[in-house]
Amino acid sequence: MRPAKSVKQMTSNISKAERQAREEAEAKVVTNLQSKPEPCFPTIFNDEKRAIFDRLSALNESFTEADSISLSMLTISLYRYNELYEALRTMDVLDEQAASLEKRIHAYEKSITAHMNLLCIPLNQRLRLANDMAKIAIEEKKLEDMNNQQPQEVNPLLAILEATKNRN
C-alpha cells in the first residue's frame, strides 16, 4: 500500500473540489487542535486519576476530544496497574494470591499497551484517513448534486406543438 501524502505534497492533478475536500478532511483529522480531551467517566475520576489524565493529555498537544476515550481508559488502566503493583510489593513472592495478582497486572499491561497504540496514530495513517474522508465527502456532494437536479421531462406532444408554433 502506498504511503498517504498531504494535499500540499501531492503532485498529481486533482480538481479544485477534490483538493478542497481533501484539505478540509485533513484539517479535521491531522490538525484539529480546537478541541481538548476531557475524561469520559468524570464520576469515577478522583484527584489522582485526574492528575494522571492531565499529565497524559499534556504529553501530546495534538490530542483532541476524539482521543478522550482512549486517554480515559489508559488513565484508568494505569491507575489500577499502580494500585495492583503496590499491593503485590507488600505480598510474599510465594503467596498464591501474588500469582493471581500478577496475572491481573499483566492484563492491565496489555490494556495499557493497547490504549497507548490507539493514541499513537502515525501521521501517515491520519493522512490516509483524511483522504478516505475526502473521497466520501466528494461522493456525497456528487450524490447531492444529482438529487438536486430535476429531470426535465419532455412531453413529445408539447415538443411537436412548440415546433409547429416556431414554424408559423
N, C-alpha and C positions, 0 to 999 in steps of 0.2 A: 504494500500500500504506500502510495506517495505521501510524503510529509505535507501537511497543510501549510499554506502561506497566508500571510496577512494581505489585505487588499493592496496595501502600499507596495508589497513585494511582488505582486502579480505582474507578469509581463504579457499575458495573453490579452487579446481584445475582448472586452466584455461590454455589454450595453450599459448605458447610464443607469437604467433602472436596476440592473443586476448589481452594479457597483454600489449604488446607494443602499440596496437591501443588504448586501454583504457588510458594508460599513456599519449599518445600524445593528445588525446581528453581532458583529464583532464588538461593538461598543457595549452591548448588553452582556456578552459572555466574558470578554477579556478585560475591559477597563471599567466595568460598572462599579465605581467606588463610592457612589452616593449613599448606599445603604451600609449599615454596620451590623454585624452579627449580634443577636440577642439570645439569651438562654431560652430554649424551647419549653422547659419544665420549671418555671420560676418557683412553683410551690415546693419543690424538693431541693431547691438550691439554697444551701446555708451560706454563711460568710466564707467558709473555706472553699467550697465549690465555686462560688462567685469569683474568688481571687484566682483560682486555677483557670477559670473561663477567661477572665480578663487578661491573664498572662498569655494564654494561648492565642487570644484574639490579637494581642499586640505583636505577636511573632511575625505576622504577615499582614501588611497593610492592604493586600488585595482581597482579604476575606470580606465577604458581603453577607447579606441576610440569607442568601442561598446556602451558605456554609453553616448556618446556625444549628441545624440538626446534628451534623457530624461533630461540630465543636461541643455541643451539649453532651452527646453520647461519649465523646472522648474524655470530657471533663469527668463525667460520672464514672467511667471505667478507670481513669487514673486515680480518682478519689478512693474507689473501692479497692483497687490494687494496693494502694498505700496502706489502707486500713488492714487488709488481709496480711500484707507483708509485716506490718508492725506486730500483729498477733502471732505470726509464725516465728518471729525473732524471740518471743518470750517462751516458746514451747521447746520441749526436749526433742531432739532430732529423731529419736527412736519412737516417739509417741505416734500412735495410729492416727490421731486427729491431725497431726502435722502432715502426713501423707495426703490426706483428704484436702487439707488447706492448700497444699502445693498444687494439686490438680485445679482447684478453683483459681489460684493465682495464674496458672498457665492459660486458663480460659480467658482471663482478663487481659493477659499479654496479647493473645490473638485478637481480641476485640480492639485493643489499643492500636495494634498494627493495622488492622482493617480500617479504622477511622482515620488514622494518620495517612494511609494511602488514599482514601477518599478526599482528603483535604489537600493533597499534593498533586492536583491535576496539572500536568505539564502544559506549557503554553501551546505546544503542538496539538494536544487534544482539545484545548479550548478553541483554537482556530478552526479545527475540523468541525467542532460543534457549531461554531458561528457560521461556517459555510453551509452546514446542513440546515440551520435555521434560516439562512438567507434563501436557500433553494425552496424551502417550504413557503416562505413569505412571497416569493416570486410566483409560485404556482397558485397560491391563494389569491394574489392580485389578478392573475390571468383568469381564474375562475370567476372572480367577482366582476371583471370586465365583461366576460362572456355572458354572465347572468344579467348584467345591466343593459346589454344590447337587446333592443326589441327587434324581433324578426319582422321584417317588413313583408307582410303578406300582399301578394299581388293577385287581385281578382282578375282573371283573364277577360271577363266581360267588361270590366271597367277599363282595362287596358285597351280593348278594341274601341270602346266608346271614346276614350281620350284620343286615340289615333285618328278616329273619324272627325272629331272636333278640330284637331290641328290641321286636317286636310282642307277643311272648309274655311 
